[in-house]
Amino acid sequence: MLIERSDSLLLVVDVQTALMPVVERGDQAITEIGWLAAVAERLEVPVWVTEQYPQGLGATEPRLKCALPQSTRWFTKSHFNACRERDIAQAFEVAAPRQVVIAGAEAHICVLQTALGLLERGVELFWLVEGCVSRRSDEARLAGERARQAGAWQVSADMVAYEWLERCDDATFREVHRELLRPRASRPLRLAP
């Protein structure tokens, strides 16, 4: 199953200032999510961001916030499963995306519970491996495995970007390749703990 840009959105869960300094591979996650959000912006794929109890966990991490499109849709939540928040559930009903690419922190809590909630709604879910992080990488790995067993597909940012792009012979691909794909090619990346 391919990820179609016209039928998908990028959901970034709780990448917040008080949490990210204690998360394993948090810097990589911020970089990769920001990069994929830039691809999404150029391809007009919606980007949604949640913040869990920002009074205590802070706002979205500033480096990521700067990388997000102006059109990003923001949600505050108190449920670990974002699908249990009335405004988020209503937004999903209205937008009705068939596919969601999910990333964020902590993978084994809010990301996983939201992923399971989306799968229950019948959404095709794509788990961004390098962008789903926890304080302990073993918990992030376990969460990814549980999401996969529940029906999610594990993907990398490159997979998502190239599936959204679909072809290499148009101006959109040339622009995204020049500005985002080529500079990223030499950047080191760890997908497994």
N, C-alpha and C positions, 0 to 999 in steps of 0.2 A: 504494500500500500504506500503510495507516494503522498507527500504533504503538498497540498495545493494552496497557493497563496491566497486565492480568492475565497477559500473556505476555512481559513485558519486565523488564529491570533496567537500572540506571544503573551503568556501570563507569567509575571515576575512576582514571586511571593516573598515578602518580608525580608528584603536585603537591607537591613537597618543598622544604624551607626553603633548601637550598644552591643549588637550581636556579632557583627562581622570580625572584629578584632580577635575573637576567641574561636572562630570557625576555621577548621583545617582547609587549606586551599581557598580561603576566602578571597584573596587577591585575584587568583586565577578566575574564580567564578564571576567576580565583578567585571573583569576584563572581557571574558567570553560573553556574558549576558549583554554588556554594553555594545560589543561588536555585533551580536546578532540583532539587537535593537536597531542599530544603524542600518543593517541590511533591511530589516522590516520597514523602517521609515522610507527607504528609497523605493521599496516595492509596494508601499501602501498597505502593509499588513498591520492591523491594529495591535497596539501594545497596551496591556493593562497591568497595573501595579497595585499590590496590596501592601498595607502597613498594619502590623499587629500591635495594638495598644501603643501608639507612638509616644504617649506621655511617659512611658517607662522604657521602651526600647529605642526611642529616637526616630527620626525621619529616615527616609531612604538614604543609603550611603552616598555622600556627595559626588564621588567619582562616577557612580552609576547614574545618579540623577542628571548630571551634566551630559551623559551619553544618550539619554532617552529622548525620543521625539517630542516636539511641542504638543503633538496630538495625543500624547499618552493619557490614558484614563486612569484616575487615581481612586482607590477605595481604602477606607479605614475599616478594620475589623477587630472583633474580640473573640469570635469563634476560631478555633484552629483550622477547621474546614471552612474555607471561604464560601463554599456553596451554601452554607447555613446562614449567611448574612442576607437579609432580605434584599438590600439594594444590589448586591452582587448577583444573587439568584435572578432577580428581575432583569438585570443587564444581560445575563446569559440568555434568558428567554427572548429578549428583544433582538439581540445580535444574532443568536442562534448559530454560532460557529459549529461546523461539523468536526473541526479538528482544533486541538489546543496543544501548543508547545509550552511545557511548564518548566520553570527553573526557580531557584530561590533557596531559602534557609528557614528553619532547619529542615533538611530533607526528610528526616524520620518523623517529624511532627507536622508542621503546617503544610509543607509541600505534599507529603504523602496523603494526609487526610483530604486535602483539596483534590489531589489526583483521583483518589478513590471516589470522592463525591462527583467529580466530572464523569468518571467511568460509569457510575450509577445512572447518570443522566443520558448515557448513550454517546458521549463524545469520544472520538478517536483521540487518544492521548499519546503525546510524544514527550518522553522524559529526557531532558537535556542533561546528559551525564556530567559534563564538566561544569554545569551550572547549578546542580542540586547538591548542596553541601551541608554538613553538620559539624558540630564541635569535634566529633570523633568520626574519622572517615569510614570506619567499619559500620557505623550506623547509617551513613549516607549510602554505602554499598548495599546494606541490607534493605533499606527503603526502596532503592532502585529495583532490587530483585523482587520485592513484594509487589511493587507497582507493575513490573513486567508480568508476574504471575497472575495479576488481576486483569491484564489485558493491555497495558501500556507498552509502547515501543520505545526502546532505548536508542537515543540518537546523539550525534555530535552536532555542534554548531555548523560545521562544514556541510554535513548531510542536509540539514535544514535549509541552509542558504542555497545550495545547488538545486535542491528540489523546488524551492520557491522560484528560482531563476528559470529552470526548465530547459533553457536553450542557450547556446553560445554565439549566435549569429545576429544579435540585435544590439542596438545602442545601449539598452538597459544593462545587458550583461557586460559590455565593454566598460561602462562607467563603474559598475559595482566591482568588477575585476580590478580595474586600475586603482580605485580608491580604498577598497576593503579586502578583497581576496588576496591579491598579490602581496601587500604588506604583511598580512597575517601568516603567509605560508611558512616563513622561517621561525615563527614564534614557538617556543617549546610548549608542550601540552601534556598533562598527565590525566588519563581517563580512569585508571584503576588505582586503588589505594596501595 
